[in-house]
Amino acid sequence: MAYDLEEQEQIANFKAFWNQYGNLITWVLILALGSYAGYNFWNSHKRTSALVASGLYGELQNSLEAKDNAKVQRVAADIESKYEGTAYAQMAALGAAKSAFDANDLKTAKAQLQWVLDHGNEEYQSIARLRLAGVQLDEKAYGDALKTLSGKILPQFNAEVQERKGDVLTAQNKLAEARTAYTAALAAMDKRNPGRQVVTVKLESIGGTVPVEQKEAA
């Protein structure tokens, strides 16, 4: 009988507790389960999106090899509009920019590079900025190219930035400044970088000389 009374007391206490906190507990559980379900759905959605974007990017690569610029632009636009959050969108835009440049469609090339600047991460933005400056150099828009190169670019691209500046300054016939830029590019390059030879030729072609320490590094 004592056990029955204790059990009844526990039941009464539980009922009182549930009456006071039951609704709150129910809603907390609903929110927790909803969040968990949403998390699983979002992860599944991301995996599916990445898989589809990967397939489209493979199609874009095939079109690049076939030099089918029109198809490259269509596929890139599809990836950019539907799978913006994936790395494939940034890679597709860079690939589409190169395809357009090779097809002498500089307007489209610049638009694709601008897409990367607007939507990409810092690494892809740095690459896009360097390539955009190259397009602007080709257009003889030297001031725009230097402005582009003065934007935010990750430190690991410093050698490429200095080399591109040297190219622009050489085109402007600002040879003293160009020599400084090429020398800075060499200083920033790893001694095993095969690109050092190209920069050395550029520097010497405008009357510059490779510093002794740079010759030793080469």
C-alpha positions in Angstrom: 0.0 0.0 0.0 2.9 2.3 0.8 4.3 1.6 -2.6 1.0 2.5 -4.2 0.8 5.8 -2.4 4.3 6.7 -3.4 3.6 5.8 -7.0 0.4 7.8 -7.0 2.4 10.8 -5.5 5.0 10.5 -8.3 2.3 10.4 -10.9 0.6 13.4 -9.4 3.9 15.3 -9.4 4.6 14.3 -13.0 1.1 15.5 -14.0 1.7 18.9 -12.3 5.1 19.2 -13.9 3.7 18.3 -17.3 0.8 20.7 -17.0 3.3 23.5 -16.3 6.1 22.6 -18.7 4.6 20.1 -21.2 3.9 22.5 -24.0 7.3 24.1 -23.7 9.0 20.7 -23.8 6.9 19.6 -26.8 7.9 22.7 -28.8 11.5 22.4 -27.9 11.5 18.8 -29.2 9.6 19.8 -32.4 12.2 22.6 -33.0 15.1 20.3 -32.3 13.7 17.6 -34.6 12.9 20.2 -37.3 16.4 21.6 -37.1 17.9 18.2 -37.4 15.7 17.3 -40.4 16.6 20.6 -42.0 20.3 20.0 -41.4 20.1 16.6 -43.0 18.1 18.0 -45.9 20.6 20.9 -46.5 23.5 18.5 -46.5 21.8 16.2 -48.9 20.9 19.1 -51.1 24.5 20.3 -51.1 25.8 16.9 -52.0 23.3 16.6 -54.9 24.0 20.1 -56.1 27.8 19.4 -56.1 27.3 16.1 -58.0 25.1 17.7 -60.7 27.4 20.7 -61.0 30.4 18.4 -61.3 28.7 16.7 -64.3 28.0 20.0 -65.9 31.5 21.1 -65.4 32.8 18.0 -67.1 30.6 18.9 -70.1 32.1 22.4 -70.0 35.6 20.9 -70.1 34.7 18.8 -73.1 33.4 21.9 -74.8 36.6 23.8 -74.0 38.6 21.1 -75.6 36.4 21.2 -78.7 36.7 25.0 -78.7 32.9 25.4 -78.8 32.7 28.8 -77.1 29.0 29.1 -77.6 28.3 25.9 -75.7 30.9 26.8 -73.0 29.1 30.0 -72.3 25.7 28.2 -72.1 26.9 25.6 -69.7 28.8 28.1 -67.6 25.7 30.3 -67.3 23.7 27.2 -66.2 26.2 26.3 -63.5 26.5 29.9 -62.3 22.7 30.4 -62.1 21.8 27.1 -60.5 24.9 26.1 -58.5 26.4 29.4 -57.5 27.4 28.1 -54.1 29.7 25.4 -55.4 33.3 25.7 -56.4 32.3 24.5 -59.9 30.6 27.7 -60.6 33.7 29.7 -60.0 35.8 27.3 -62.1 33.2 27.4 -64.8 33.3 31.2 -65.0 37.1 31.2 -65.3 36.9 28.5 -68.0 34.3 30.5 -69.8 36.4 33.6 -69.6 39.3 31.9 -71.2 37.1 30.4 -73.9 35.7 33.9 -74.7 39.2 35.4 -74.7 40.4 32.8 -77.1 37.4 33.6 -79.3 38.3 37.3 -79.2 35.1 38.0 -77.3 36.7 40.3 -74.7 33.3 41.7 -73.5 32.1 38.2 -72.4 35.6 37.3 -71.0 35.4 40.4 -68.7 31.8 39.6 -67.7 32.8 36.1 -66.7 35.8 37.3 -64.7 33.6 40.0 -63.0 31.2 37.2 -62.0 34.0 35.5 -60.1 34.9 38.8 -58.5 31.3 39.2 -57.4 30.7 35.6 -56.2 34.0 33.8 -55.7 36.2 33.2 -52.7 39.4 35.1 -52.2 41.6 32.7 -54.1 39.4 32.6 -57.2 38.9 36.3 -57.0 42.7 36.8 -57.0 43.0 34.6 -60.1 40.1 36.5 -61.8 41.7 39.9 -61.0 45.0 38.9 -62.6 43.2 37.6 -65.7 41.0 40.6 -65.9 44.1 42.8 -65.9 45.4 40.7 -68.7 42.3 41.3 -70.8 42.4 45.0 -70.1 46.1 45.0 -71.2 45.0 43.4 -74.4 42.4 46.1 -74.8 45.2 48.7 -74.1 43.1 49.9 -71.2 46.3 50.4 -69.2 44.9 52.5 -66.4 42.1 50.0 -65.8 44.6 47.2 -65.7 46.7 48.9 -63.1 43.6 49.7 -61.0 42.5 46.1 -61.2 45.9 44.9 -60.0 45.8 47.4 -57.1 42.7 45.5 -55.7 42.8 42.8 -53.1 44.9 39.9 -54.2 46.2 37.2 -51.9 49.9 37.4 -51.1 50.8 34.1 -52.8 50.0 35.8 -56.1 52.4 38.7 -55.6 54.9 37.5 -58.2 52.2 37.3 -60.8 50.9 40.7 -59.8 54.3 42.3 -60.2 54.9 40.6 -63.6 51.6 41.8 -64.9 52.3 45.3 -63.7 55.6 45.1 -65.5 53.7 44.1 -68.7 51.3 47.0 -68.4 54.1 49.5 -67.6 56.2 48.3 -70.5 53.2 48.8 -72.8 52.9 52.3 -71.5 56.7 52.8 -72.2 57.3 53.4 -68.5 60.4 51.3 -68.6 62.0 52.3 -65.3 58.9 51.4 -63.4 58.5 48.2 -65.5 62.0 47.2 -64.5 61.2 47.7 -60.9 58.1 45.6 -61.2 59.9 42.7 -63.0 62.7 42.8 -60.4 60.1 42.6 -57.7 58.4 39.7 -59.5 61.7 37.8 -59.6 62.3 38.5 -55.9 58.9 37.0 -55.0 59.3 33.9 -57.2 60.5 30.6 -55.9 63.9 29.8 -57.3 62.5 26.6 -58.9 59.7 28.5 -60.7 60.2 28.0 -64.4 58.4 31.3 -65.0 61.6 33.1 -63.7 63.2 32.7 -67.2 60.3 34.5 -68.8 60.4 37.4 -66.4 64.2 37.5 -66.8 63.8 37.8 -70.6 61.2 40.6 -70.2 63.4 42.5 -67.8 66.5 42.3 -69.9 64.6 43.2 -73.1 63.8 46.6 -71.6 67.4 47.3 -70.5 67.2 45.8 -67.0 69.6 43.5 -65.3 68.9 40.7 -63.0 70.4 41.3 -59.5 73.3 39.1 -58.6 71.4 37.4 -55.8 68.6 36.7 -58.2 71.0 35.2 -60.7 72.4 33.0 -58.0 68.9 31.9 -57.1 68.1 31.1 -60.7 
